[in-house]
C-alpha cells in the first residue's frame, strides 16, 4: 500500500521533534513500495533536522506483522521504540510527548496514533 507508506513517512518527517531513526520492513510489496523506499523515502525524512538514519529492509514475501516487528526491532538502535504500521497518522509533537511521559513514568506503555483511513482524524494537528 504505497500511498499509505508515503503518507506515514511524510507524517513522521513533519511530526517528529526529537532525534529519530526510521526502519521500514517491506513485506514483499509489489506496488512500487520497494522502489520508493530505495529512492525517495530518505529524502523526505532528511527535511527534518532531527533525522538520524533510515533503513529499508525488504522481505521477498509477506512474513506478516510479527516477523516484520521482530526484524525491525533487531535493526533498531534507539532507547525508545515506536511501532507504526503504514496506516497510522502521527500527530505533531507526539514523540516528544510520548518520550517525556515514558521517562516520567517508566512503567507506562503508550499506544497512540490515529488510523489514517478513519475520516474523523483527517487533518488532526
ZAFIKOL-939866 format. One record per residue: residue in three letters; residue number from 1; x, y, z of N, C-alpha, C in turn. Coordinates in steps of 0.2 Angstrom, whole numbers, plus 5000, padded with zeros to 4 digits. Layout:
// ZAFIKOL-939866
REC:residu:num:nu:nv:nw:cau:cav:caw:cu:cv:cw
REC:ALA:NUM:X:Y:Z:X:Y:Z:X:Y:Z $
...
***
This chain:
// ZAFIKOL-939866
REC:residu:num:nu:nv:nw:cau:cav:caw:cu:cv:cw
REC:UNK:1:5004:4994:5000:5000:5000:5000:5004:5006:5000 $
REC:UNK:2:5007:5007:4994:5012:5013:4993:5009:5020:4996 $
REC:UNK:3:5003:5021:4994:5001:5028:4996:5000:5029:5003 $
REC:UNK:4:4999:5023:5007:4999:5024:5015:5006:5024:5017 $
REC:UNK:5:5011:5021:5014:5018:5021:5016:5020:5028:5015 $
REC:UNK:6:5019:5031:5010:5021:5038:5008:5018:5043:5014 $
REC:UNK:7:5012:5042:5015:5008:5046:5020:5011:5046:5027 $
REC:UNK:8:5013:5040:5029:5016:5038:5035:5023:5041:5036 $
REC:UNK:9:5027:5040:5031:5034:5043:5031:5034:5050:5031 $
REC:UNK:10:5029:5053:5027:5029:5061:5027:5026:5063:5034 $
REC:UNK:11:5022:5060:5037:5019:5062:5043:5025:5061:5049 $
REC:UNK:12:5029:5056:5048:5034:5056:5053:5039:5061:5052 $
REC:UNK:13:5041:5063:5046:5045:5069:5044:5043:5075:5047 $
REC:UNK:14:5036:5076:5046:5033:5083:5048:5032:5083:5056 $
REC:UNK:15:5030:5077:5059:5028:5077:5066:5034:5076:5071 $
REC:UNK:16:5040:5074:5069:5045:5072:5074:5049:5078:5076 $
REC:UNK:17:5049:5079:5083:5053:5084:5085:5058:5082:5090 $
REC:UNK:18:5061:5076:5090:5066:5073:5094:5071:5069:5089 $
REC:UNK:19:5077:5068:5090:5081:5064:5086:5078:5057:5085 $
REC:UNK:20:5078:5055:5078:5075:5048:5077:5078:5045:5071 $
REC:UNK:21:5077:5038:5071:5078:5034:5065:5072:5031:5063 $
REC:UNK:22:5072:5029:5056:5066:5026:5054:5068:5019:5051 $
REC:UNK:23:5065:5014:5053:5066:5007:5050:5060:5005:5047 $
REC:UNK:24:5060:5003:5040:5054:5001:5037:5055:4994:5035 $
REC:UNK:25:5051:4989:5037:5051:4982:5034:5045:4982:5029 $
REC:UNK:26:5048:4981:5023:5043:4980:5017:5042:4973:5016 $
REC:UNK:27:5036:4970:5018:5034:4963:5017:5032:4961:5010 $
REC:UNK:28:5036:4962:5006:5035:4959:4999:5031:4963:4995 $
REC:UNK:29:5030:4969:4996:5026:4973:4992:5028:4973:4984 $
REC:UNK:30:5023:4973:4980:5024:4973:4973:5020:4979:4969 $
REC:UNK:31:5019:4985:4973:5016:4990:4971:5020:4997:4970 $
REC:UNK:32:5027:4996:4970:5031:5001:4969:5034:5004:4976 $
REC:UNK:33:5032:5001:4981:5034:5002:4988:5042:5002:4989 $
REC:UNK:34:5044:4996:4986:5052:4995:4987:5056:5000:4983 $
REC:UNK:35:5053:5002:4977:5057:5007:4973:5057:5014:4977 $
REC:UNK:36:5051:5015:4979:5050:5022:4983:5054:5022:4989 $
REC:UNK:37:5054:5017:4993:5058:5017:4999:5066:5017:4997 $
REC:UNK:38:5068:5014:4992:5075:5014:4990:5077:5021:4987 $
REC:UNK:39:5073:5025:4984:5075:5031:4981:5072:5037:4984 $
REC:UNK:40:5067:5037:4987:5063:5044:4989:5063:5045:4996 $
REC:UNK:41:5061:5039:5000:5060:5040:5007:5065:5044:5011 $
REC:UNK:42:5071:5042:5010:5076:5045:5014:5076:5053:5013 $
REC:UNK:43:5075:5055:5007:5075:5062:5005:5069:5066:5009 $
REC:UNK:44:5063:5062:5010:5058:5065:5013:5060:5066:5021 $
REC:UNK:45:5063:5061:5023:5065:5061:5031:5070:5067:5032 $
REC:UNK:46:5075:5067:5027:5080:5072:5028:5078:5079:5029 $
REC:UNK:47:5072:5081:5027:5069:5088:5028:5069:5089:5035 $
REC:UNK:48:5069:5084:5039:5068:5085:5046:5075:5086:5050 $
REC:UNK:49:5076:5091:5053:5083:5092:5056:5084:5087:5062 $
REC:UNK:50:5080:5083:5064:5081:5078:5069:5083:5071:5066 $
REC:UNK:51:5082:5071:5060:5083:5064:5057:5090:5062:5057 $
REC:UNK:52:5091:5055:5059:5097:5052:5060:5099:5047:5055 $
REC:UNK:53:5094:5042:5054:5095:5036:5050:5089:5033:5047 $
REC:UNK:54:5090:5031:5041:5084:5027:5038:5087:5020:5035 $
REC:UNK:55:5083:5015:5037:5084:5008:5035:5078:5005:5031 $
REC:UNK:56:5079:5003:5025:5073:4999:5022:5075:4992:5022 $
REC:UNK:57:5071:4988:5024:5073:4980:5024:5067:4977:5020 $
REC:UNK:58:5069:4974:5015:5064:4971:5010:5064:4963:5011 $
REC:UNK:59:5058:4961:5013:5057:4954:5013:5054:4952:5006 $
REC:UNK:60:5057:4946:5004:5054:4944:4997:5047:4942:4997 $
REC:UNK:61:5044:4940:5003:5037:4939:5003:5034:4942:5010 $
REC:UNK:62:5028:4942:5010:5024:4944:5016:5026:4939:5022 $
REC:UNK:63:5029:4941:5027:5031:4937:5033:5026:4939:5039 $
REC:UNK:64:5021:4944:5037:5016:4946:5042:5019:4950:5047 $
REC:UNK:65:5015:4953:5051:5016:4959:5056:5021:4956:5061 $
REC:UNK:66:5021:4951:5064:5025:4949:5070:5032:4948:5067 $
REC:UNK:67:5033:4945:5061:5040:4944:5059:5043:4951:5057 $
REC:UNK:68:5039:4955:5054:5041:4962:5052:5043:4966:5059 $
REC:UNK:69:5039:4966:5064:5041:4969:5070:5048:4966:5073 $
REC:UNK:70:5049:4960:5073:5055:4957:5075:5061:4959:5071 $
REC:UNK:71:5060:4959:5065:5066:4961:5060:5067:4969:5062 $
REC:UNK:72:5062:4973:5062:5063:4980:5063:5067:4981:5070 $
REC:UNK:73:5064:4978:5075:5067:4978:5082:5075:4976:5082 $
REC:UNK:74:5076:4971:5078:5083:4969:5078:5088:4974:5075 $
REC:UNK:75:5085:4978:5071:5089:4983:5067:5089:4990:5071 $
REC:UNK:76:5085:4991:5076:5084:4997:5079:5090:4999:5084 $
REC:UNK:77:5092:5005:5085:5097:5007:5090:5094:5012:5095 $
REC:UNK:78:5088:5014:5095:5085:5019:5100:5084:5016:5106 $
REC:UNK:79:5084:5021:5111:5082:5019:5118:5074:5019:5118 $
REC:UNK:80:5071:5022:5114:5063:5022:5114:5061:5020:5107 $
REC:UNK:81:5056:5015:5107:5054:5012:5100:5047:5013:5099 $
REC:UNK:82:5045:5016:5093:5038:5016:5092:5037:5012:5086 $
REC:UNK:83:5032:5007:5087:5030:5003:5081:5024:5006:5078 $
REC:UNK:84:5025:5007:5071:5020:5011:5067:5019:5007:5061 $
REC:UNK:85:5013:5005:5059:5011:5002:5053:5010:5008:5048 $
REC:UNK:86:5009:5006:5041:5008:5011:5036:5001:5014:5036 $
REC:UNK:87:4997:5012:5040:4990:5015:5040:4989:5020:5047 $
REC:UNK:88:4995:5023:5049:4995:5027:5055:4997:5034:5054 $
REC:UNK:89:4993:5039:5057:4995:5046:5056:4998:5048:5063 $
REC:UNK:90:5004:5051:5062:5007:5053:5068:5006:5060:5070 $
REC:UNK:91:5002:5062:5076:5001:5069:5077:5007:5073:5078 $
REC:UNK:92:5007:5079:5077:5013:5083:5078:5015:5083:5086 $
REC:UNK:93:5021:5083:5087:5024:5083:5094:5022:5077:5098 $
REC:UNK:94:5020:5072:5094:5018:5065:5098:5024:5062:5101 $
REC:UNK:95:5030:5062:5098:5035:5058:5100:5038:5062:5106 $
REC:UNK:96:5039:5069:5106:5042:5072:5112:5037:5071:5118 $
REC:UNK:97:5031:5071:5117:5026:5070:5122:5027:5063:5125 $
REC:UNK:98:5027:5058:5120:5027:5051:5122:5034:5050:5126 $
REC:UNK:99:5040:5052:5124:5046:5051:5127:5046:5054:5134 $
REC:UNK:100:5043:5060:5135:5043:5063:5141:5039:5059:5146 $
REC:UNK:101:5033:5057:5144:5029:5053:5148:5032:5046:5150 $
REC:UNK:102:5036:5043:5145:5039:5037:5147:5045:5038:5152 $
REC:UNK:103:5048:5043:5151:5054:5045:5156:5051:5046:5163 $
REC:UNK:104:5045:5050:5163:5042:5052:5169:5039:5046:5173 $
REC:UNK:105:5037:5041:5169:5033:5035:5172:5036:5029:5168 $
REC:UNK:106:5042:5026:5170:5045:5021:5166:5040:5015:5166 $
REC:UNK:107:5035:5014:5170:5031:5008:5170:5025:5009:5165 $
REC:UNK:108:5025:5015:5162:5020:5016:5157:5021:5014:5150 $
REC:UNK:109:5016:5012:5147:5017:5010:5140:5012:5015:5136 $
REC:UNK:110:5013:5017:5130:5009:5021:5126:5007:5018:5120 $
REC:UNK:111:5001:5019:5119:4998:5017:5112:4994:5023:5110 $
REC:UNK:112:4996:5025:5103:4993:5031:5101:4991:5030:5094 $
REC:UNK:113:4995:5034:5090:4992:5037:5084:4986:5035:5081 $
REC:UNK:114:4984:5039:5076:4977:5038:5073:4977:5034:5067 $
REC:UNK:115:4972:5030:5066:4971:5026:5060:4969:5031:5054 $
REC:UNK:116:4973:5031:5049:4973:5036:5044:4966:5035:5039 $
REC:UNK:117:4964:5030:5039:4958:5029:5035:4951:5031:5038 $
REC:UNK:118:4952:5032:5045:4946:5035:5049:4945:5042:5047 $
REC:UNK:119:4940:5044:5043:4939:5051:5041:4939:5056:5047 $
REC:UNK:120:4937:5053:5053:4936:5058:5059:4943:5061:5061 $
REC:UNK:121:4949:5058:5059:4955:5061:5061:4959:5064:5055 $
REC:UNK:122:4956:5065:5050:4959:5068:5044:4960:5076:5046 $
REC:UNK:123:4966:5078:5045:4968:5085:5047:4969:5086:5054 $
REC:UNK:124:4970:5081:5058:4971:5082:5065:4978:5085:5067 $
REC:UNK:125:4978:5090:5071:4985:5093:5072:4987:5091:5079 $
***
